[in-house]
Amino acid sequence: MVVQFDGKTFEGGGQLVRTAICLSALTGKAIRIDDMRGNRAGGGGLKAQHLTCVHWLQRACAAKVDGDNKGSKTLHFRPGNMKRGLEPAWTQVTASNGQEIIETHVSIGSAGSTTLALQAILPFVLFSDLVPKTSIIRLKFSGGTNVPASLSFEYVDQVLLPTLRHITKTNMTVKLHERGWTHGPATIGHFTMELKPAQWNSCPVFDLSPTDPDVRPRRPTKILATCIVPKRCIQQCQTDLRPAIQRVFKIASEDSNNLVSMSCEDSGHDKRLYIMLVVCVPSESGDQQYRLGADWLYDRKPRSHEEAIGDMIKNVTEDLARQWESGAYVDKHMRDQLVIFQALADGRSKIYGGNIEDETEDLRPPDLHAQTAEWVCSKLLGATFDGQGTCDGIALRGLEDQDVDLLGERLQGLQA
């Protein structure tokens, strides 16, 4: 049975493609996507970053693929026989200390987003039986690291991975080698991720929500500020950003040095301006800590760099403060990243996106990206979402060769 998707549904972009091909590779279920990225300007179709995901997962699960060319609007993805072993996507190398490492290279071939490719590939790496669980896994990415309409490398490092380490119980580290930009002259960046997958093939259940949403969120224990701007703008960031943080979070100036950690870096070009803030907040019970992020890769034509930096500082600090004040345990970017992990969890998981501003009882609804991911997971897996952050996952287990048909029967029953 082939599971079919209309590529114009909900967000109607790359989120649908990435989620569908990842889950297809994980479960062995064949899929067909029509009118891919049909809601996008310029006619839609596959771009280089989407093709990178398709081709990597194709090699990783021995899939047969039709429609895997640039601009294609229809994709057939049919995973091959699900047998353990080192598939063509992987290479075995020996580190200088004698440790065996399983390595793969994910190259976009342009400054297209590496972090969106990571979104499609990481769940497969963590939970597929086709990925060896006895060795360190090294993922080498080449492409854009700070590009529009995608997570930045800094967000992956400071928000996404700390959250995933907590919920998957998997140690993951990431190292930036070079930035890749589309602003200014396009450049190719590189980063490496290393992880040691757990021995289970389902994500543990997790709860990123307060017991009582009406309780005011606790005070931050740390605020991380990252400024990657032209060299002549660094002084303004150092002078103006800390007071803005103190103002919106109501932090006394004498506490600021211990609470706020700031990093500034020369972006190397006048058109490259990026600021990110991350707030670390203890949970209601105090037994864990969650992170919220807000950022801006500047995309306007300002009268001056001074004006641009001022706008960025104001918008990013106020955006993060609003998210924190809403009581959210996950920010607006993290919510859609976690959908696939909820669907693959061994039972019921919860995430809390906060209350709508000035409303104490109305929860913030999932955005179109999260709704798209939920729809794909429901259609392909049978996971159920309540629209308010709770999901009953399917408890995906390791697949023995003889279990593939049984899984297919179960999925058909869930979709009936």
N, C-alpha and C positions, 0 to 999 in steps of 0.2 A: 504494500500500500504506500502510495506517495502522498505526503502531506503538502497541500497547496496553500500558498500565501498570495494575497493581493498586495503588491508593493506600495500601494497608495494608502494603506490603512494607517490611521492615527498619524504619527510623525511622518510616515511615508518617505524615510530616508535610509541612511546607512545603518541605523540602530536595528532595524528589522533584519537586514541582511546579516549583520555580525552575529546577532543572537541566534538566528535560525541555523546558520551553517555550523556554529559551535555546538549547538544541541544535536544537530544531525550527526556530526562526527562522534559525539559522546554516546549516543544511543544506537547508532546504526540505522536510523530511520531516514529513508530517502525523502527529499523535499524538492519542490518546484516553486520558484518565486517569479511571478509575472509583474510586468510594469515596475521593475526595480527603481527605487528612488523616484517614483512617479510624481511626488509632490515638490521636487526640487526644480529650481530655475535652470534653464538651458536644456531641458528635455530629460534630465535624470540619467539613468544607466550607471554602469559600474565605472568607478575611477580607480586610479593606481592603488590607493590604499585598500580598497575593497578587494581588488584582485590579489593583492598580497595575502590577505586573510584566506581567500578561497584556495589559492594554490598551496599555502602552507598546510592548511587542514586537509587538503586533498592528498598531499604526500603523507601526512601523519596517520590517516586512516585508510589509505589505499582506495580513495574514492574515484568513481567515474564521474566526470563533469562535462556538461555541455553548456555553452553560453558564457564561457570564461574568457571574454575578451573585452577590451576597453569600449565603453559605451553600450554594452549589451544590456538589454532590458528584461531578458528572461534567463533564469539560471536553473539547471537541473543538477542536483548534488546527490550522488548515490554512494554511500560508504561501502567499502569492500568488506571482505571477510575479516571479522574482528579477531585477529590472532595476536598473541603477545610476541614481542620481538622488536628489534631496533628498526623502525620504519625509516624510509629514505629521508625524512625530515631531520633525522638526528645523526650526529657523529660522536663517537666515543673518543675521548682524549684523556691523557694522563697529565695531571698537574705536576709541577716541579717537586712537590712533596710526596709524589707517588699516588695521590688520590685520584680515583677514577671519576671523570665528569662526563655527563651526557650533554652535548652542546648543540644548539641550533642557531641559525642566523636568519633573522626576519628583516629583509631589506625592502623598503617601499620603492626605491628606485628614483625618488624625487624627495621634495621637502614635505610630502604628505604626512599626515599624523601617524607617529609611531604609537602613541598612547591609545588611539582607537584600535590599532591592530592588537595591542596588548589586551584590550577588552574582549576581543574575539578569541584569543588564543589561551589566555591564562586559565579560565575554567577547565578547558580541555587538559591542559598540562597538570593541573591539580588533581583532577578526578578520573581521568581516563585510565583504564587498565592497559592501554597501549603504550603508556609512558612508564618506563622503569621507575620503581619506587625505592630502589636500593642505592642510588647514586645521587650526587649533587646534580641538579639541573641548571644549566646556564643558558639564558636567552639573550642573544645579542641583537639589538635593534638598530637600524639605520634609517634615517629620514628626518622628519620635522619633530622637534621637541617643544617648541614654543610657537604654535601656529593657531590661527583663528578656529573657532567652533570645535575645540577639542580640549581635553585636559592637558595642562602643562606638565613638564617633567617634575616641576616643584610640587604640584598637587599630588602626583603619583607618589613622590617620595615622602611628603609630609602629612598627607591625609589618607589617600587610598591604601597604601601598604600598611601603615599602622592599624587601620581598621580591619583589613583582611588578615593580618597576622593574628589579631584578637579572635576573629570569628572562625577562622579555618584551623587555628592551632598549628600553623605552618610558619617556619622561619623564612622570611624573604628579605633580601637586601638588594639595593639598586645603586648603581654608580654611574654618574654622568661623565662621559669622555669629551664630548663636544656638543654645543648647541646647534640645532637646526632651525632656521627661520625662513619665513616667507616675506616678512616685512624687510624692506631694503633688498639688497642682493640675496637671492635664494641660496641657502646653504644647507648641506646635509649634516645632521647631527648623529651622535652615537651614544647609546647607553647600554649597560649590561645589568641584567637581573640574575641573581642566583637564589635558588630555593631547594629545600629538601622536602618533597611531598610527604604527607602523612601516609600511613599504610591503608587508610580507609578510602573508599571511593564515593562517599557521600559527605556533603558539608555538614558539620555538626549544627544542631539547632542553635539559634542565637537570638538574643533579645536586646535590641537597642532602643528601648523606650522606658519612660518613667512609670513608676507604679501609680503615681497621682499626677496627671498632667497639669492640675491646677497649682501645684507647688512651684514657686518661682525657681528658675534654674540657679544653680550654685555659681559662686564667683569663679572666674577663670583662674587656673593655677599658672598658666603660661600663655603668652601671645607671641607668635612667631611672625616676623615681618621680613619679606623678601622684596628687594627692589633691584630690578635689572634694567638699567636706564643708561642713556648716554652719559659719559664721564662728567660733563658739565652740569648734569642734573642731580648728581649724587648728593651734593651739599644741601640742596633744597629738601631732598627726601630725609636726610639725617636731621635737618632742622625742624621740618614741619610735620613729619609723620607721627613721631612719638606724642607730641601734644594733642594731635587729633585722636589718637587711640585713647589717651587719658580722658579726653572730653567725652567720647561716646560711651566708654565703659566705666566712666566715673572712678578713675584710678587716681589716687593721690600721687603727686609728683615724687614724693620720697619713696614710693613703692614701685615706681616705673622701672628703675634699673634692674630690679630683681625679676619683675614680671614680664617685661617686654624684651625680647631678643631680636635684634635687627641685623640683617645681612644686606649689603649693597654691593653691586657688581656692575662693571662697565659693559653695556650691551654691544658696543662696537659700532653702532650706527645710529644716526639721528632719528630714524623711523622706528627704532626698536625700543619700546617703553612697556614695561611689565611690572606690576605690583601685585603681590599676594599677601594676605593675612590669614593666619590660622590661629584659632582659639582652642586651647585645651581645657576641658571642663570636667570636673568630677561628676559621676553619675549621682542620682538621687540618694542611693544607698552608700555611695562613697567607695564601693569596692572595685570600680573600674573608672576609666576615663575615656571620654569621647572627644572627637575633633570635628570642628566645623571650619570650612574654608570659604574665602571670597577673593576673587582676583579680577584683573582687567588687563588684557593685552590691548593696548590703546589702538583704536581704529578710526580716529577722527582727524580732521585737519584743523589744528588749533592755530590761533594767532601767534602763539609763542610756546616754547617748551615749558616755561614757568606756568602758563595757564593750564597746559595739559597735566602737569604733575599735580597742580592744585585740584583739578577735577578728579583725577584718579584717587588721590588721598581721600577726598570727601566721599566719593561714591563707594569705594571699597570698605572704608571704616564703617560707614552707615549701613551698608548691606550686611556686613558681618554682625554688627550689633543687633540689627533686626532679626537675623536668624537665631542668634543666641537668646534674645528676649522672647522669641516665640516658643522657647522650650525644646526646640528641635534637637534630636540626638544624631541626626544625619542632615547634611546640607543638601541643597537642591541638585548638586552634581552627584553626590554619593548615592542618592536614592535610586537613580536608574542603574548605577553600577552594581547595586546589591540585589537587584531583582533575580538574576539568574542564580545567585547563591541561595536565595530563599527557595527558589523552585527546586534546587538540588539538595536541599537540607533534609535531614532525617527527622521530619516532623514539622511542627509549627514554629515559625520564626516571626519576629515583630521588629519593625522599624518605625520610628516616630519622626515625622517631618515637621512637627510644630503646629501651632495654631495660626489661623489667619490673623493678620494684624488687627488689633482692636476687637477681636472676637475671642472669647475664652473657651467656647465650646465647639467652634467649627474648625476642623482639621484642614491643613493645607492639602489640597488634592494632589495626586501625582501629576507631573507634567507630561507632555506628549511622549517624551523619550521613555519615561517609566511606564506609561500606559502601553506603549508599543511593545516593550520587553515583556510586560505581564501578559499581553495578548498572545505573543509568540510562545511563551512558556506554557500557557494554558492550552493552547492549540496542539502543541507538539508533545508536551509531557503529561498534561492532565493536572498540573498543579493549580490550586485554587487561590485566588486573591480576593480580599474583601473591599479593596479600594481605599482602605484606611491604613495600610502598612502591614497587615497580617497576611501570611501565606502558609498554606498547608503544603509542604514539599513532598516530593515523591520518593525520597530515600533511595536515590540511585545507588546501586551496589556494583561491585566489580562484576564484569561479564565474563563468565566462562564461555568457551565456544558453543557449548550446547545450550547456553541460556539465552542466546540471541533471539531465537524464535519465541521463547516464552516471554521475553521482554516486549517483543512486537505485539504479541497477543494481549498483554496487559495494557499497553498503550492504546491499542484499538478499543479495548473495553472502556478505558477512561474517557476516550473521545466520543464514545457512542451516546 
